[in-house]
Amino acid sequence: MSYNVCFLVFLSCLLLLGVTFATNMEQTTIVIDVTRQIAEIDENFVCATLDWWPPENAITISNLSSPLLAKAIQGLCNIYHKPYSHSNRLYAETSLDCCLAFKTLRIRIGGSLQDQVIYDVGDLKTPCTQFKKSDDGLFGFSEGCLYMERWDELNRFFHATGAIVTFGLNALYGREKLRGNAWGGEWDHTNTQDFMNYTVSKGYAIDSWEFGNELSGSGIGASVSVELYGNDLIVLKDVIKNVYKSSRTKPLLLAPGGFYEEKWYSELFRLSGPGVLDVMTHHIYNLGPVIIESFGRNDPKLVSRILDPKYLSGSVTGLFKNVERTIQEHGPWASAWVGEAGGAFNSGGREVSETFINSFWYLDQFGMSSMHNTKVYCRQALVGGFYGLLERKRLFPIQITTGNALLWHRLMGKGVLGIQTNASEYLRTYVHCSKGRAGITILLINLSKQTTFTVGVSNGVKVVLQAESTKRRSFSETTKSKVSWVGKKASDGYLNREEYHLSPKDGDLRSKIMMLNGNPLEPTVTGDIPKLEPVRYSVKSPVYINPLTISFIVLPTFDAPACS
């Protein structure tokens, strides 16, 4: 009986600690170039999109000021562990004192219907009415109206949450449809100018204005020639300069918010000229579609693509390089953003995009794009589909997606460092200067189903972490490390490193609950989730990365002159 009890206790401890027994053990060393930064991201790299859709279709811009917004913000605040207060209703006169843990979360407003939005201000040529279903309209909808009362409510939301706002402008206003999906004629900028004047008069802070959505190249639903687009950017830049001539800060101009085509994007820089376009935005859905006719049915290859290192690299590495090269050669005054990315398009994959397995794609995208000077990465979407940060029905934060984004935001600094490694292609490795502190942070993504990696780290001069493939920590050592140092400062803290190990609950890759260092990131009875605390180990011990897990490793004393 005593043997059985001890064995059950032993198994329970293994489950608690998230220990995985792998078929293979592989030793690897990462050599980090500490002499220079190979790229740099924005301080507020993480971004979420918010689409235009009629209220009956989704909880988006059109009904963001509904009472459900209070619940949404409460959930976001809870997951980010910041105080909040609110009144019974969140309407025009109500503000919400809520500070996200991001402190400044980027939100990009726009999407499919943005080029059909009319702003209800100034001298309009046609009535400003709500979106309606229309067989003749773009994406099956008529033009829709942004009433200034709604815009006021939205800005109260932005102010209350500290959001950094990118607003997508209607680039089809005044144009006419030609043939196919091509649109022609001059863009009428008067409605945009009146809208900007109203925005400035109210003191609303807009970080950047983006011109058009997926109209570049062959376009999605509609397209505009690069010749027209380049001229429009010149006009819009002048509008921004005039409207903001008395403002202390000027918003950025972003475009074209479409799928990258090298010739079209290069021509846009040439035609618009130096200093006009501040940010080149492009969209990524490299995991393919969900078959919309049978909504929710996934492409059977969706999961295998996420776990295939060749596919992850092959589908976008060239894209990031080409975008970076286009800017260097044709628009060195500009920077690159991923303006929208959801992995699988048509709302994402059911039981994939909202589960742990999508973490591999999401964080790998962060890492790869950062290495090529992508300043901002916008996740599709804040709410909507299966890829939203918030659940559609309850508007409660999806812990996996927000947990991934928040750990990156807190730990990964602006400076990106180059590496050399002898690791298998299944161990994805990205290194940044740590955020707001000395040292470096390493993101390790293990796509292998069977291999545990022991990782050593060197700065090219000396080995900082020694990889040992033949000797793992004893069970008692692991237990002591996992338990003793959680949430506490070690007496020899400067000799320790911090580790954040992410894994799915019960080893189920399609779990909606993520484990952090063996503890589930589940809401407490008060609606909060546990703090995102690391475990601490001696810097002299190797790092272990279990199969199908993700780890952030923080080395606060790592000697990296490039991060000074």
Secondary structure, DSSP 8 states (H G I E B T S, - for coil): -HHHHHHHHHHHHHHHHT----SEEEEEEEEEEEEEEEEE--TT-EEEEEE---TTT-SSGGGTTSTHHHHHHHHHHHHTT--EE--S--STT---EE--TTSS-EEEEE-TTGGGEEES-S--SS------B-TTSGGGB--EEE-HHHHHHHHHHHHHHT-EEEEEE-S-TT-EE-STTEEES----HHHHHHHHHHHHTT---SEEEE-SS-STT-SS-EE-HHHHHHHHHHHHHHHHHHTTT-SS--EEEEEEE---HHHHHHHHHHH-TTT--EEEEEE-TTEE--GGGTT---TTHHHHHT-HHHHHHHHHHHHHHHHHHHHHH-TT-EEEEEEE-SEESS--TTTTTSTTHHHHHHHHHHHHHTTTEEEEEES-SBSSSS-SB-TTT--B-HHHHHHHHHHHHHEEEEEEEEEE---TTEEEEEEEETTSSSEEEEEEE--SSEEEEEEEE-SSSEEE---SS----HHHHHHHHHHTTTS--TTGGGEEEEEEEEEGGG-TT-S-EEETTEE----TTS-------EEEETTS-EEE-TT-EEEEEETT---GGG-
